[in-house]
Amino acid sequence: MLAFIRVIFTNAVGSLGYRSNNFIVGLTNTNPANPAPDLWDYTLCGQYPGHVPDGATVTVQCTNAYNRGLRFRYVIVQFPLINDTMNFCEIEVFTVGRLLI
């Protein structure tokens, strides 16, 4: 299990850049592959409640989970109000600790 510190997102450049706006980041120990996680059915890492310009990089801090000493295995990124495809060109996850399988 890992202590997540922050997640950094870089938006794509082009006509689909709007698909990187207003998203939330969650943390869980349950494999989110099957079935897909329900919205808010995980611990909130943080949220980015605004517009991400084309090519811009934004950071979501996991301060709440990190300060409470919570450890997780998976990161979930979702839109809070719509069911649409996201369009990031890069996502970086920063942690403290090591994964024990």
N, C-alpha and C positions, 0 to 999 in steps of 0.2 A: 504494500500500500504506500501511496505517496502523499505528501503534503503539497498541495497545489498553491503556488504563490500568485501567478498571473498568467494570462493568456493574451498573446499579441496577434492581432489580425491585420493583414494587409489586403486592401480591397483591389479587385481587378480593375483594369482600365478598359472602358468601352461602353457599349450601350446597355449592358446588364449590371452596371455598378450599383444601381438602386437596390439590388438584391442582397446588399450587405448592410442595410439600415435597420436600426431598432431590433436588436437581437439579445438573447439571454444566454448565459453560460451556466450549465449545471454540472454537478459532480455526483458520481454514483459508483457503487461496487458491483452493481448488477450489469451483466453484459447487455448493452443497449441494442445489439444487433437483432435479436428475436425475442419478443416482439419489439417494435419501436417504442421508445418511452413516451408516456403520456406527459403532456405539458405540466410542469411544476411537480412531477412525481419523482423528484430528486432534490438534493441539497443545492441551493443557489450559490454559485460562485460570485456572480455579478451580472450586470447588464450594461449594454451600450444603448441608451435611449435616444439616439439621434441619427443624423445623416453622416455617412462616411464618404467623403469625396473620392472620386476615382483615383486610384493609386496611393491613397493615404493609408497610414498605419495607425491603429488605435489599440489601446491596452485596457483590458478588464482585469481589475485586481480581485483576488480571492481572499481578501482580508478577513471577512467574517469566518469562513471555514478554517483558514490558516491560524488565526488567533485563538480559535477554540480547540486547536490540536486535532482536528478531524482529518482523516486520511482516506483517500479514494483511489480507484484504479482507472476510471473512465471519465472523459470529458464529453459533455453533450452541448451542442450549440443549436438553438431553435429560435424561430420567430415566435413572439408571444401571442400574436393575434391572428396570424394568417398561416395557411399551409402552402408554402411556396418553396422554390428551390433557392439555395444560397449561392453566392458567387464570389467567394474569397479566392485570392490566388495563393495565399500563404497563411498558415496558422502555426504559431509557435507556442508550446506549452512549457512553462517553467515550474519546476518542482524542487522540493528538498527531500532527501531520503532516497531510498532505492526500492524498486519493485520486488516484492517477495512472492514468488509463485507457488 
